Amino acid sequence: MIRAATAADQAVVIALWHACGLTRPWNDPAQDFTRALEGATSTVLVAEGEAGLTGSVMLGDDGHRGWVYYLAVAESARRTGLGRTLMVAAEDWLRARGCPKIQLMVRDSNAEALGFYAALGLEPQGVVTLGRFLKD
């Protein structure tokens, strides 16, 4: 079952993100989770079944396109179609908000994720991502 996450899911979802290698020391996953749930244009969807919570995806609508973050599937649930199911749910959530395009960022060293997304029909977009941290 795919459902919207609640604040009560935070610890389990963040543990899944850690287990899947999605977190980085410079990002606070608890803050990301909370901001997504509290935002009017963002959410976290989770996959829950008999084995408990085995997948998640964080979504955002920036007013121009939809973004996918933290797509995670527990090791025990990989190669079952759960990742594809979560992406379909993500696309449905974004489409319902009128997003004309979906985008996500994958580290260029993550060949497994790049292959997964390519199999779903996502293609490199020919852009360079630039950024910096906003510090107080």
C-alpha positions in Angstrom: 0.0 0.0 0.0 1.3 3.5 -0.9 0.2 6.3 1.4 1.2 9.7 2.5 3.8 9.6 5.4 2.9 11.1 8.7 5.2 12.6 11.4 5.1 9.2 13.2 6.9 7.6 10.2 9.9 9.9 10.4 12.3 7.6 12.3 11.6 4.6 10.1 11.8 6.6 6.9 15.1 8.2 7.8 16.5 4.8 8.9 15.6 3.6 5.4 17.2 6.6 3.7 20.4 5.8 5.7 20.3 2.1 4.9 19.9 3.0 1.2 22.9 5.4 1.3 20.8 8.4 0.4 21.9 10.7 3.2 24.9 13.0 3.3 26.6 14.6 6.3 25.8 18.1 5.0 22.0 17.4 4.7 19.7 16.9 7.7 17.3 14.2 6.7 15.0 14.9 9.6 14.7 18.5 8.5 14.1 17.4 4.9 11.3 15.1 6.1 9.7 17.7 8.3 9.8 20.4 5.6 8.3 18.0 3.1 5.4 17.1 5.3 4.8 20.7 6.4 5.0 22.2 2.9 1.9 22.9 0.9 3.6 21.7 -2.3 5.6 18.7 -1.0 5.1 15.3 0.6 6.7 12.0 1.4 4.9 8.8 0.2 5.7 5.5 1.8 5.1 1.9 0.8 3.9 -0.2 3.7 2.9 -3.9 3.8 3.2 -7.0 5.9 7.0 -6.5 6.2 6.4 -2.9 7.5 7.6 0.2 5.7 9.8 -0.9 2.8 9.9 2.2 0.6 9.6 5.9 0.4 9.8 8.8 -2.0 9.9 12.6 -1.2 8.2 14.9 -3.8 8.0 18.6 -4.4 6.3 20.9 -6.9 8.3 24.1 -7.5 5.6 25.6 -9.6 7.3 24.7 -12.9 8.1 21.1 -12.5 7.9 18.2 -10.1 11.0 16.9 -8.2 11.7 13.5 -6.8 14.0 13.0 -3.8 15.0 10.2 -1.6 13.5 7.3 -3.6 14.3 4.4 -1.3 13.5 0.7 -1.3 14.6 -1.6 1.5 17.2 -4.2 0.3 14.6 -7.0 1.1 12.1 -5.4 -1.2 14.3 -4.7 -4.2 13.7 -6.3 -7.6 10.0 -6.7 -6.7 8.7 -3.7 -8.7 8.3 -1.5 -5.6 10.6 1.2 -6.9 8.6 1.4 -10.1 5.3 1.4 -8.0 6.7 4.3 -6.0 7.6 6.2 -9.1 4.2 5.7 -10.6 2.7 7.0 -7.3 5.1 10.0 -7.4 4.1 10.8 -11.0 0.4 10.5 -10.1 0.9 12.9 -7.2 2.7 15.4 -9.4 0.3 15.0 -12.3 -2.6 15.7 -10.0 -1.0 19.1 -9.2 -0.6 19.9 -12.9 3.2 19.4 -13.1 4.1 19.1 -16.8 7.5 17.5 -16.1 9.3 15.4 -13.5 12.9 15.7 -12.7 15.4 14.2 -10.2 19.1 14.3 -9.5 21.3 11.2 -9.3 25.0 11.3 -8.4 26.9 10.4 -11.6 28.7 7.6 -9.7 25.4 5.8 -8.9 25.3 3.5 -11.9 22.5 1.3 -10.3 20.2 4.2 -9.8 21.0 5.6 -13.3 20.1 2.2 -14.8 16.9 2.0 -12.8 15.7 5.4 -13.9 16.7 4.8 -17.6 14.6 1.6 -17.5 11.6 3.9 -16.5 12.2 6.1 -19.4 13.9 9.0 -17.7 16.8 10.6 -19.7 19.7 12.9 -18.9 18.6 16.4 -19.4 21.8 18.1 -20.6 21.9 20.6 -17.7 24.5 21.3 -15.1 23.3 21.6 -11.5 24.9 24.5 -9.7 24.5 25.3 -6.0 25.8 26.5 -2.7 24.8 26.4 0.9 22.8 29.3 2.3 24.4 30.1 5.7 23.0 32.5 8.2 
